[in-house]
Amino acid sequence: MSALDGLYQEVILDHSKRPIGKGELEAAAGTLTATHHEFNPSCGDEIDLAIAVDPETGRITNLAWEGQGCSISMASASILSQLVRDEELTVAGAEERIAAFRQMIQARGTEEPDEELLGDAVALQGVAKFVMRVKCAMLGWVALEADLKQVAAQQAGA
């Protein structure tokens, strides 16, 4: 195992043991909220991911999740939560990162991921080699994508 693979493995294990963002969503009055449940029938992993979005700025003010599953799915949700918090992402910024993460996973190691855009999420690049684990890594990201669509629908209906 290379030093980089070891570091990536350490990042995944750390996030799965000490998850960031796990818990109930706290949302300020006036924010738009959405929750989505995502389930992986092939392994039983599942997650409920909720967001709060400031309707004026489009910034995601909070992201919280609850779930159960393998270390990859739980670490991926934790890494996503940290990315949203640290970068103070807007809806557009989150959509950009979801697309970049999906591209990284689908490229199966044939392209270098944008580390500046994805942060610790690049640690999950090696998962792409294991087809059965791709859905595990994508679980939280797909849930966030669904939440963003719910928020957009709320804004359109307002």
SULBEL-V82216 format. One record per residue. N is the residue number from 0. RES is the residue in one letter. OMEGA is omega in degrees with one decimal (none if undefined). NEAR is the number of other C-alpha atoms within 10 Angstrom. Layout:
BEGIN
n={N	N}
res={RES	RES}
omega={OMEGA	OMEGA}
near={NEAR	NEAR}
END
This chain:
BEGIN
n={0	1	2	3	4	5	6	7	8	9	10	11	12	13	14	15	16	17	18	19	20	21	22	23	24	25	26	27	28	29	30	31	32	33	34	35	36	37	38	39	40	41	42	43	44	45	46	47	48	49	50	51	52	53	54	55	56	57	58	59	60	61	62	63	64	65	66	67	68	69	70	71	72	73	74	75	76	77	78	79	80	81	82	83	84	85	86	87	88	89	90	91	92	93	94	95	96	97	98	99	100	101	102	103	104	105	106	107	108	109	110	111	112	113	114	115	116	117	118	119	120	121	122	123	124	125	126	127	128	129	130	131	132	133	134	135	136	137	138	139	140	141	142	143	144	145	146	147	148	149	150	151	152	153	154	155	156	157}
res={M	S	A	L	D	G	L	Y	Q	E	V	I	L	D	H	S	K	R	P	I	G	K	G	E	L	E	A	A	A	G	T	L	T	A	T	H	H	E	F	N	P	S	C	G	D	E	I	D	L	A	I	A	V	D	P	E	T	G	R	I	T	N	L	A	W	E	G	Q	G	C	S	I	S	M	A	S	A	S	I	L	S	Q	L	V	R	D	E	E	L	T	V	A	G	A	E	E	R	I	A	A	F	R	Q	M	I	Q	A	R	G	T	E	E	P	D	E	E	L	L	G	D	A	V	A	L	Q	G	V	A	K	F	V	M	R	V	K	C	A	M	L	G	W	V	A	L	E	A	D	L	K	Q	V	A	A	Q	Q	A	G	A}
omega={178.9	178.5	179.8	176.8	178.3	178.0	179.2	178.8	178.4	178.5	-179.7	-180.0	179.7	179.9	-179.8	178.8	-178.8	-174.3	176.7	175.5	-179.0	-179.1	-178.9	179.5	171.1	-176.4	177.9	176.7	177.7	177.8	174.5	-179.4	177.1	177.1	178.4	176.4	178.0	-175.0	176.1	-176.0	-178.4	-178.5	179.0	176.7	176.2	-178.8	168.0	-177.5	-177.9	177.4	170.4	-176.4	174.8	-176.2	-179.6	-174.6	-175.7	-178.9	174.6	-175.4	176.8	175.0	177.8	-178.9	172.0	179.0	174.3	-179.9	-177.5	-178.8	-179.6	-178.3	-179.1	177.4	179.8	177.5	178.9	178.8	177.5	179.1	179.0	179.8	179.6	-178.6	-175.5	-176.8	-175.8	-172.1	167.8	176.0	-179.7	178.3	177.7	179.0	178.6	-179.3	175.8	179.4	179.6	178.5	178.7	178.8	179.5	-178.5	-178.2	-179.0	178.0	175.7	-178.6	179.5	174.6	178.2	178.3	-175.8	179.1	-179.6	-172.4	179.4	-177.7	-179.7	177.1	176.9	-179.0	-178.7	-178.4	179.1	-177.5	179.7	-176.8	-173.0	-178.1	-178.0	-179.0	179.3	177.7	-178.9	-176.2	-170.3	-179.4	-178.5	177.3	177.3	177.6	179.0	178.0	177.2	-179.7	177.1	177.1	179.4	178.6	178.2	177.3	-179.7	-179.9	-179.3	-176.8	none}
near={5	7	8	10	13	12	12	19	15	13	18	24	16	14	20	21	12	12	20	21	21	18	15	13	19	14	17	13	8	11	19	20	24	21	21	19	19	20	19	15	9	10	13	11	20	22	21	21	30	25	23	26	24	19	16	8	10	18	19	25	21	22	27	20	26	17	19	13	17	16	18	24	28	31	28	25	33	26	27	25	23	20	20	22	16	10	13	15	20	17	20	13	16	22	16	14	21	20	13	17	23	16	13	24	25	16	15	16	14	9	12	10	19	14	12	8	16	19	17	18	26	21	22	23	22	17	20	19	14	10	12	12	17	21	23	27	26	22	24	31	26	18	22	29	16	19	21	25	13	17	22	17	11	14	11	8	7	6}
END
